[in-house]
Amino acid sequence: MDIRCAALGFALLATSTLALADGNQAKMPYNLIDLPVKEAASRVGVQPNQANNITFDTDKHHVFLEADGSTVGYADVEFRGNPPCSQKQAIDSATALQSLGIDAKELELAIDKPDNHTYYDHKRSLKVSVSCNYEGAPLTVGFSRKQYNVLMGNR
């Protein structure tokens, strides 16, 4: 009985410390860009940290939502449970984007390097970067409206 209580207590502590959240928001984090930080935090069920940023984990993703003032300005998704990426091998950005609800065919490919694919999503007004940041890193997808606006001349 004591072991079960201890295990339950540990499970509750681990979930609150690791900020585990509903995986649905991790699948489409770009929908949280431009939302007030408090609203985005409420949607994912996690409190913002001292820097007003939001981080949470799901079974497949580590998500970082960066505050730009009082709104979410950038979203970064690291894929968990996949083999580490290699900067020497071409990344499969289409599959990564598809898992996040985006069809790569609907995007404009701007940079096509083996370890970095940068797209412009004109439908959502986003710059989308799929990258292997270093040898052995998890595959990462970043979303930014600010960078899109700067690159497209809309400030």
Residue pairs with C-beta under 8 A, 6 or more apart in sequence:
18 57
19 46
19 55
19 56
19 57
20 56
20 57
20 58
21 44
21 45
21 46
21 56
21 57
21 58
21 63
22 44
22 45
22 58
23 58
23 59
23 60
23 61
25 31
25 32
25 43
25 44
25 56
25 63
26 44
26 56
26 58
26 60
26 61
26 63
26 77
27 61
27 99
27 100
27 101
28 100
28 101
29 63
29 65
29 75
29 77
29 100
29 143
30 75
30 100
30 102
30 121
30 124
30 126
30 128
30 143
32 40
32 43
32 44
32 65
32 72
32 75
33 72
33 73
33 74
33 75
33 126
33 143
33 144
33 145
34 71
34 72
34 73
34 145
35 43
35 71
35 72
36 70
36 71
36 72
37 48
37 52
37 54
37 65
37 67
37 70
37 71
37 72
38 48
40 54
40 65
40 72
41 47
41 48
41 54
44 54
44 56
44 63
44 65
45 56
46 54
46 55
46 56
48 54
48 67
49 55
51 67
52 67
52 70
53 64
53 65
53 66
53 67
54 63
54 64
54 65
54 67
54 72
55 62
55 63
55 64
55 65
56 62
56 63
57 63
57 80
58 80
59 80
59 81
60 79
60 80
60 81
60 99
61 77
61 78
61 79
61 80
62 77
62 78
62 80
62 138
63 75
63 76
63 77
63 78
64 75
64 76
64 77
64 78
65 72
65 74
65 75
65 76
66 72
66 73
66 74
66 75
66 76
67 73
68 74
68 146
73 144
73 145
73 146
74 142
74 143
74 144
74 146
75 142
75 143
75 144
76 140
76 141
76 142
76 143
77 100
77 140
77 141
77 142
78 138
78 139
78 140
79 96
79 99
79 138
79 139
79 140
79 141
80 138
82 138
82 139
84 135
84 136
84 137
84 138
85 91
85 115
85 132
85 136
85 137
85 138
85 139
86 132
86 135
86 136
87 114
87 115
87 132
87 134
87 135
88 114
88 135
89 114
90 114
91 114
91 115
91 116
91 117
91 130
91 131
91 132
91 139
93 104
93 117
93 119
93 130
93 141
94 104
94 105
96 130
96 139
96 141
97 103
97 104
97 107
97 119
97 128
97 130
97 141
98 104
100 141
102 121
102 128
104 119
106 121
106 123
107 119
107 120
107 121
107 122
107 128
108 119
108 120
108 121
108 122
109 117
109 118
109 119
110 118
110 119
110 120
111 117
111 118
115 131
115 132
116 129
116 130
116 131
116 132
117 129
117 130
117 131
118 127
118 128
118 129
118 130
119 127
119 128
119 129
119 130
120 126
120 127
120 128
120 148
120 151
120 152
121 127
121 128
121 148
125 145
125 148
125 149
125 152
125 154
126 143
126 144
126 145
126 148
127 143
127 144
127 145
127 147
127 148
127 151
128 141
128 142
128 143
129 140
129 141
129 142
129 144
130 139
130 140
130 141
131 139
131 140
131 141
131 142
132 139
132 140
133 140
148 154
149 155
